[in-house]
Amino acid sequence: MSKAIFWCRNDLRLRDNPGLSYALRHHDEVAVVYIDEADLSSPSASDWWRFEALTDFAEQLDGKLIYRYGNAKELLPLLLDELSADAVYWNRCYEPKAMARDAELKQQLKDSGTTVASFPGNLLVEPWEVLKGDETPYRVFTPFYKAALKQGFAEPYDNVESASLSQLMVAKSELQQVKAKAQRPWMSMLAEHWSISTQSMDQRIDGFLSQAIDGYGELRNVPAVDGCSRLSPYLHFGQVSPREIVARAGAKHLTGSFIRELAWREFSHYVVIHWINNADQIMAWQKGLTGIPMVDAGMRELWQTGYMHNRVRMIVASLLTKHMMVDWREGAKWFMDTLVDADVAQNSLSWQWTAGSGVDAAPYFRIFNPVTQGEKFDPKGDYVRRWVPELAELPDKWIHQPWAAPEEICRLVKFVPGKDYPLPIVDLKSGRERALSVWETIKGAAA
């Protein structure tokens, strides 16, 4: 008899659940397993919702939800042995840490002879499927949105039939015991404002689609009016898929403001995967190998001397937080490690100022152009030549943008862009546009 595990995460539903559907079609018995890796020493409002959603999902499964608390990499192999299963399926998560963990676990399980497969169950489009003509990712939302619409959204998978629930395996579940321990007194107030069941969610969806979606673009900005969909928590925990919502909204709303907000949700995952906190780019910034001379000069001065000129600190911080879209805390951590004058208060406030956050921050639209900054404050390139000697022979005109130097100039000084010195890791123009687009719309990110 063929047995499999469906490992559920943020996909607590029977409708449009490709991983669960596949498992039920290809195996005689399926165990639906949820492994809780959260720190429940101080449970949050989100934990309250998650446990209520898990309870509702367990009811849909006729009580056959196997809940475990601990480390997935340790527990999944144990569950395979306990349940005599030889296959594991899941729908993909898109946070970088989860993706890295899943990749490692998939290889670990395959090496042990287990069948493993993952499915696209939680987004409208896979982030690596929407690319520009040159196979590079989009940096600005609107072009991404148009490309995703042109490509089209996948139709929802078939729903799990009630008859299939007889295939589900029963095993010990710790859900109710852990749920009871994770309650805090103030959480009782939350239940007065939310009904988390799938039935209540469907009523919410139907009401929004029939009454509010047409005026969503305007009404969502009026706090006293119930003009928002209030579907974000249901989407977050996968009680409904974005594909189902798009299908229920219908083609007439495909280019409307609500579906655009769903696409913005997609773009946030897209940016996280393709750009934000890219380890290779952060390392290039730390080592002074961004291909942008004023930045690289500053980062090399910092590494070699433990100090960086004040003006240059702002330039390198702006590139990291705006053009590269990296969390300012990454930069602050690096500065605390490498500055001889590292000061927690001054370092944190300065980074928040540059990033456009904090109590007295620079406007979000203030983005330093490292080329024009270099031309203004290091016009002859003396600073750059000192710390980036591979550019020393370039004329002043090209010292701050060596990638743009004419071929005859490069031949004359025996300089090969991309070989003798890196090409820029980020395009300054499109990077600026992307940052402005993100900051402009971030306040309205929730659907």
C-alpha positions as CSV (number, residue, x, y, z in Angstrom):
1,M,0.0,0.0,0.0
2,S,1.4,3.4,-1.1
3,K,1.6,6.0,1.7
4,A,2.6,9.7,1.5
5,I,2.9,12.8,3.7
6,F,1.5,16.1,2.7
7,W,3.4,18.7,4.7
8,C,1.1,21.8,5.0
9,R,2.4,25.2,5.9
10,N,0.5,28.4,4.9
11,D,-1.9,26.4,2.7
12,L,-4.7,25.4,5.2
13,R,-7.4,24.6,2.6
14,L,-9.0,21.8,0.6
15,R,-9.7,24.0,-2.4
16,D,-6.9,24.7,-4.9
17,N,-4.3,22.8,-3.0
18,P,-2.1,21.2,-5.7
19,G,0.3,19.4,-3.3
20,L,-2.6,17.7,-1.3
21,S,-4.5,16.9,-4.5
22,Y,-1.4,15.3,-6.1
23,A,-0.8,13.2,-3.0
24,L,-4.4,11.9,-2.9
25,R,-4.4,11.0,-6.6
26,H,-1.1,9.1,-6.5
27,H,-1.2,7.3,-3.1
28,D,-3.6,5.0,-1.3
29,E,-3.2,6.8,2.1
30,V,-2.0,10.3,2.8
31,A,-1.1,11.9,6.2
32,V,-1.7,15.6,6.4
33,V,1.1,17.0,8.7
34,Y,1.6,20.4,10.2
35,I,5.0,21.0,11.9
36,D,5.0,24.1,14.1
37,E,8.4,25.7,14.3
38,A,7.3,29.0,15.9
39,D,8.5,30.4,19.2
40,L,5.4,30.1,21.3
41,S,7.0,31.5,24.5
42,S,5.2,34.7,23.8
43,P,2.4,34.0,21.3
44,S,1.2,36.8,19.1
45,A,-2.1,37.8,17.5
46,S,-0.8,36.0,14.3
47,D,-0.4,32.8,16.4
48,W,-3.9,33.1,17.6
49,W,-5.2,33.3,14.0
50,R,-3.0,30.4,13.0
51,F,-4.3,28.1,15.6
52,E,-7.9,29.0,14.8
53,A,-7.2,28.4,11.1
54,L,-5.5,25.1,12.0
55,T,-8.5,24.1,14.0
56,D,-10.9,24.9,11.1
57,F,-8.7,23.0,8.7
58,A,-8.6,20.0,11.0
59,E,-12.4,20.0,11.0
60,Q,-12.5,20.0,7.2
61,L,-10.2,17.0,7.4
62,D,-12.6,15.1,9.7
63,G,-10.1,15.6,12.5
64,K,-7.2,13.9,10.6
65,L,-4.6,16.7,10.9
66,I,-1.4,15.5,12.4
67,Y,0.2,18.4,14.4
68,R,3.7,18.3,15.7
69,Y,5.8,21.0,17.4
70,G,9.5,21.2,16.7
71,N,12.1,21.2,13.9
72,A,10.8,20.1,10.5
73,K,14.2,18.7,9.4
74,E,14.2,16.4,12.4
75,L,10.5,15.5,12.6
76,L,9.7,14.8,9.0
77,P,12.1,11.8,8.7
78,L,10.7,10.5,12.0
79,L,7.2,10.8,10.8
80,L,8.1,9.0,7.6
81,D,9.2,6.0,9.7
82,E,6.3,6.3,12.1
83,L,3.7,6.3,9.3
84,S,5.5,3.9,7.0
85,A,5.4,6.5,4.2
86,D,7.8,6.8,1.4
87,A,6.9,10.2,-0.2
88,V,6.5,13.8,0.9
89,Y,4.8,16.7,-0.9
90,W,4.4,20.3,-0.1
91,N,3.4,23.7,-1.6
92,R,6.2,26.1,-1.9
93,C,7.0,28.9,0.5
94,Y,8.8,32.0,-0.8
95,E,10.7,33.5,2.1
96,P,14.4,33.1,1.6
97,K,15.0,31.2,4.8
98,A,12.1,28.8,4.1
99,M,13.3,28.3,0.5
100,A,16.8,27.4,1.7
101,R,15.5,25.1,4.4
102,D,13.1,23.4,1.9
103,A,15.9,22.9,-0.7
104,E,18.2,21.3,1.9
105,L,15.4,19.1,3.3
106,K,14.4,18.0,-0.2
107,Q,17.9,16.9,-1.0
108,Q,18.2,15.1,2.4
109,L,15.0,13.2,1.8
110,K,15.9,12.3,-1.8
111,D,19.3,11.0,-0.6
112,S,17.4,8.7,1.8
113,G,15.3,7.3,-1.0
114,T,12.1,9.3,-0.3
115,T,10.0,10.6,-3.2
116,V,9.8,14.4,-2.8
117,A,8.0,17.1,-4.9
118,S,6.9,20.7,-4.3
119,F,4.1,22.6,-6.0
120,P,3.2,26.2,-6.9
121,G,0.2,26.6,-4.5
122,N,0.4,30.1,-2.9
123,L,1.0,32.7,-5.6
124,L,-0.6,33.8,-8.9
125,V,2.7,33.4,-10.7
126,E,6.0,31.8,-9.8
127,P,8.6,34.6,-9.2
128,W,11.1,33.1,-11.6
129,E,8.6,32.8,-14.4
130,V,8.1,36.6,-15.0
131,L,11.3,38.1,-16.4
132,K,12.3,40.8,-18.8
133,G,13.3,40.0,-22.4
134,D,16.9,39.8,-21.3
135,E,16.0,37.1,-18.7
136,T,16.6,39.5,-15.8
137,P,14.0,40.3,-13.1
138,Y,11.8,43.4,-13.1
139,R,12.8,46.1,-10.7
140,V,9.6,48.3,-10.9
141,F,6.1,47.1,-10.1
142,T,4.1,48.4,-13.1
143,P,6.2,46.6,-15.8
144,F,6.1,43.5,-13.6
145,Y,2.3,43.7,-13.3
146,K,1.8,44.2,-17.0
147,A,4.1,41.3,-17.8
148,A,2.2,39.0,-15.3
149,L,-1.1,40.0,-16.8
150,K,0.1,39.3,-20.3
151,Q,1.5,35.9,-19.2
152,G,-1.8,35.1,-17.4
153,F,-2.6,33.6,-14.1
154,A,-3.0,29.9,-13.6
155,E,-6.4,28.5,-13.0
156,P,-7.2,27.0,-9.6
157,Y,-6.6,23.3,-9.1
158,D,-9.5,20.9,-8.6
159,N,-10.8,20.9,-5.1
160,V,-10.2,17.9,-2.8
161,E,-13.4,15.8,-3.0
162,S,-15.0,14.8,0.3
163,A,-14.7,11.1,-0.7
164,S,-10.9,11.5,-0.7
165,L,-10.9,12.3,3.0
166,S,-11.3,8.5,3.6
167,Q,-7.7,8.2,2.4
168,L,-6.4,10.4,5.2
169,M,-4.4,8.7,7.9
170,V,-5.1,9.2,11.5
171,A,-2.2,9.6,14.0
172,K,-1.6,11.4,17.3
173,S,-2.2,15.1,17.1
174,E,-0.9,17.6,19.6
175,L,-2.9,20.6,18.2
176,Q,-5.4,21.2,21.0
177,Q,-2.8,20.8,23.8
178,V,-0.4,23.3,22.3
179,K,-3.2,25.6,21.2
180,A,-4.4,25.8,24.8
181,K,-0.9,26.8,26.0
182,A,-0.5,29.4,23.4
183,Q,-3.6,31.5,24.4
184,R,-3.2,34.9,26.1
185,P,-6.0,36.7,27.9
186,W,-6.2,39.6,25.5
187,M,-6.7,37.3,22.5
188,S,-10.4,36.8,23.5
189,M,-11.0,40.3,22.1
190,L,-9.8,39.3,18.7
191,A,-12.6,36.7,18.4
192,E,-15.2,39.6,18.7
193,H,-13.9,41.0,15.4
194,W,-13.0,38.0,13.3
195,S,-14.6,34.7,12.3
196,I,-11.9,32.5,11.0
197,S,-13.8,29.6,9.6
198,T,-13.8,28.8,5.9
199,Q,-17.6,29.4,5.8
200,S,-17.2,32.9,7.3
201,M,-14.3,33.6,4.9
202,D,-16.5,32.6,1.9
203,Q,-19.2,35.0,3.1
204,R,-16.6,37.7,3.4
205,I,-15.3,37.1,-0.1
206,D,-18.8,36.9,-1.7
207,G,-19.9,40.1,0.1
208,F,-16.8,42.0,-1.0
209,L,-17.0,40.8,-4.6
210,S,-20.7,41.7,-4.9
211,Q,-20.7,45.0,-2.9
212,A,-17.3,46.6,-2.6
213,I,-14.9,45.6,-5.4
214,D,-16.2,48.1,-7.9
215,G,-15.5,51.0,-5.6
216,Y,-12.4,49.5,-4.0
217,G,-9.9,52.0,-5.5
218,E,-11.5,54.9,-3.6
219,L,-13.3,53.2,-0.6
220,R,-10.1,51.4,0.6
221,N,-8.8,54.8,1.5
222,V,-11.7,55.7,3.8
223,P,-11.2,54.3,7.3
224,A,-14.8,54.6,8.4
225,V,-16.1,52.6,5.5
226,D,-15.7,48.8,5.1
227,G,-14.1,49.2,1.7
228,C,-11.1,46.9,2.2
229,S,-11.4,43.3,1.4
230,R,-9.9,42.2,4.8
231,L,-8.8,39.0,3.2
232,S,-5.1,39.4,3.9
233,P,-5.0,37.1,7.0
234,Y,-6.9,34.4,5.1
235,L,-4.5,34.7,2.2
236,H,-1.5,34.7,4.5
237,F,-2.4,31.4,6.1
238,G,-3.6,29.9,2.8
239,Q,-7.2,29.4,3.8
240,V,-7.9,30.7,0.3
241,S,-5.5,31.0,-2.6
242,P,-5.1,34.1,-4.7
243,R,-5.9,32.1,-7.8
244,E,-9.3,31.2,-6.4
245,I,-10.0,34.9,-5.6
246,V,-9.1,36.0,-9.1
247,A,-11.3,33.3,-10.6
248,R,-14.2,34.3,-8.4
249,A,-13.7,37.9,-9.2
250,G,-14.0,37.2,-12.9
251,A,-12.4,38.5,-16.0
252,K,-14.1,41.9,-15.8
253,H,-12.1,42.8,-12.6
254,L,-8.8,41.4,-13.9
255,T,-7.3,44.9,-14.5
256,G,-9.1,46.6,-11.7
257,S,-7.5,48.1,-8.5
258,F,-8.2,45.1,-6.3
259,I,-6.5,42.5,-8.6
260,R,-3.7,45.1,-8.9
261,E,-3.3,44.9,-5.1
262,L,-3.1,41.1,-5.3
263,A,-0.4,41.6,-7.9
264,W,1.4,43.9,-5.5
265,R,1.4,41.1,-3.0
266,E,3.0,38.9,-5.7
267,F,5.6,41.6,-6.3
268,S,6.7,41.7,-2.7
269,H,7.6,38.0,-2.9
270,Y,9.2,38.6,-6.3
271,V,11.4,41.4,-4.9
272,V,12.4,39.3,-1.8
273,I,13.5,36.4,-4.0
274,H,15.3,38.4,-6.7
275,W,16.6,41.4,-4.9
276,I,16.2,42.1,-1.2
277,N,19.1,41.0,0.9
278,N,20.8,39.2,-1.9
279,A,23.8,37.7,-0.2
280,D,26.2,38.1,-3.1
281,Q,25.3,41.7,-3.6
282,I,25.7,42.5,0.1
283,M,29.1,40.9,0.0
284,A,30.1,42.9,-3.0
285,W,29.0,46.1,-1.2
286,Q,31.0,45.0,1.9
287,K,34.1,44.3,-0.1
288,G,33.9,47.4,-2.2
289,L,33.2,45.6,-5.4
290,T,29.9,47.1,-6.5
291,G,31.3,48.5,-9.7
292,I,30.4,52.0,-8.5
293,P,33.7,53.8,-7.7
294,M,32.6,56.3,-5.0
295,V,30.9,53.5,-3.1
296,D,33.7,51.1,-3.5
297,A,36.3,53.7,-2.4
298,G,34.3,54.3,0.8
299,M,33.9,50.6,1.6
300,R,37.6,49.9,1.0
301,E,38.6,52.9,3.2
302,L,36.3,51.5,5.9
303,W,37.8,48.0,5.7
304,Q,41.4,49.1,5.7
305,T,41.2,52.0,8.2
306,G,38.1,51.5,10.3
307,Y,36.8,54.9,9.2
308,M,34.9,56.5,6.4
309,H,34.3,60.1,5.4
310,N,30.9,61.4,6.5
311,R,29.7,62.3,3.0
312,V,30.7,58.9,1.7
313,R,28.9,57.1,4.6
314,M,25.6,58.6,3.3
315,I,26.4,57.6,-0.3
316,V,27.2,54.0,0.5
317,A,24.2,53.7,2.8
318,S,21.8,55.2,0.2
319,L,23.0,52.7,-2.4
320,L,22.4,49.8,-0.1
321,T,19.0,50.8,1.2
322,K,17.5,52.4,-1.9
323,H,19.1,51.2,-5.1
324,M,19.8,47.7,-3.7
325,M,16.7,47.5,-1.5
326,V,18.6,45.9,1.4
327,D,17.3,46.2,5.0
328,W,19.2,49.1,6.7
329,R,20.0,46.8,9.6
330,E,22.4,44.8,7.4
331,G,24.4,48.0,6.8
332,A,24.2,49.1,10.4
333,K,25.5,45.7,11.5
334,W,28.5,45.9,9.1
335,F,29.3,49.4,10.3
336,M,29.2,48.3,13.9
337,D,31.7,45.6,13.1
338,T,34.1,47.7,11.0
339,L,34.0,51.3,12.3
340,V,36.5,52.2,15.1
341,D,34.0,55.0,16.1
342,A,31.0,52.6,16.1
343,D,28.3,53.9,18.3
344,V,24.9,52.1,18.7
345,A,22.8,55.3,18.9
346,Q,24.5,57.3,16.2
347,N,24.9,54.3,13.9
348,S,21.3,53.2,14.1
349,L,19.8,56.7,13.8
350,S,22.0,57.6,10.8
351,W,21.1,54.4,8.9
352,Q,17.4,54.9,9.6
353,W,17.8,58.5,8.4
354,T,19.2,57.3,5.1
355,A,16.6,54.5,4.7
356,G,13.8,57.0,5.2
357,S,12.6,55.5,8.5
358,G,13.1,56.5,12.1
359,V,12.1,59.6,14.2
360,D,13.8,62.2,12.0
361,A,14.4,60.6,8.6
362,A,15.3,61.9,5.2
363,P,12.3,61.8,2.9
364,Y,11.9,58.4,1.3
365,F,12.4,60.0,-2.2
366,R,15.8,61.3,-1.3
367,I,18.1,58.9,-3.1
368,F,21.8,59.8,-3.6
369,N,23.2,59.3,-7.1
370,P,26.7,58.0,-6.3
371,V,28.0,59.2,-9.7
372,T,26.9,62.8,-9.4
373,Q,27.9,62.8,-5.7
374,G,31.4,61.7,-6.7
375,E,31.6,64.3,-9.5
376,K,30.5,67.0,-7.1
377,F,32.6,66.1,-4.0
378,D,35.6,64.3,-5.6
379,P,35.7,66.1,-9.0
380,K,39.3,65.0,-9.9
381,G,38.8,61.5,-8.5
382,D,41.6,61.8,-6.0
383,Y,39.6,59.9,-3.3
384,V,38.6,57.2,-5.8
385,R,42.1,56.7,-7.2
386,R,43.5,56.3,-3.7
387,W,41.2,53.5,-2.7
388,V,40.3,52.0,-6.1
389,P,43.7,52.0,-7.8
390,E,42.6,49.9,-10.7
391,L,40.8,53.0,-12.0
392,A,43.8,55.3,-11.5
393,E,44.6,55.8,-15.2
394,L,41.1,56.8,-16.2
395,P,40.6,60.5,-17.1
396,D,38.6,62.6,-14.6
397,K,35.6,62.6,-16.8
398,W,35.1,58.8,-16.5
399,I,36.5,58.1,-13.1
400,H,33.1,58.0,-11.5
401,Q,31.4,56.0,-14.2
402,P,34.1,53.7,-15.8
403,W,31.4,51.5,-17.5
404,A,30.5,54.5,-19.7
405,A,34.1,55.3,-20.8
406,P,34.5,55.2,-24.7
407,E,36.3,52.2,-26.1
408,E,39.2,54.4,-27.4
409,I,39.8,55.8,-23.9
410,C,39.7,52.3,-22.4
411,R,42.2,51.0,-25.0
412,L,44.5,54.0,-24.4
413,V,44.7,53.4,-20.6
414,K,44.6,49.6,-21.0
415,F,41.3,49.3,-19.0
416,V,38.7,46.6,-19.7
417,P,35.3,47.3,-17.9
418,G,34.0,44.1,-16.3
419,K,37.4,42.5,-16.2
420,D,39.8,45.0,-14.5
421,Y,36.9,46.4,-12.4
422,P,33.4,45.1,-11.9
423,L,30.4,46.4,-13.8
424,P,27.7,48.0,-11.6
425,I,25.8,45.4,-9.6
426,V,22.7,47.6,-9.9
427,D,21.5,49.9,-12.6
428,L,21.3,53.3,-10.9
429,K,18.3,54.6,-13.0
430,S,16.1,51.6,-12.7
431,G,17.2,51.0,-9.1
432,R,16.0,54.5,-8.2
433,E,12.7,54.0,-10.0
434,R,12.2,50.7,-8.2
435,A,12.9,52.3,-4.8
436,L,10.5,55.1,-5.5
437,S,7.8,52.7,-6.7
438,V,8.1,50.6,-3.6
439,W,8.1,53.5,-1.1
440,E,5.2,55.2,-2.9
441,T,2.9,52.2,-2.6
442,I,4.1,50.4,0.5
443,K,1.5,52.1,2.7
444,G,-1.3,50.4,0.7
445,A,0.3,47.0,0.4
446,A,-2.4,45.1,2.3
447,A,-5.4,44.0,0.3
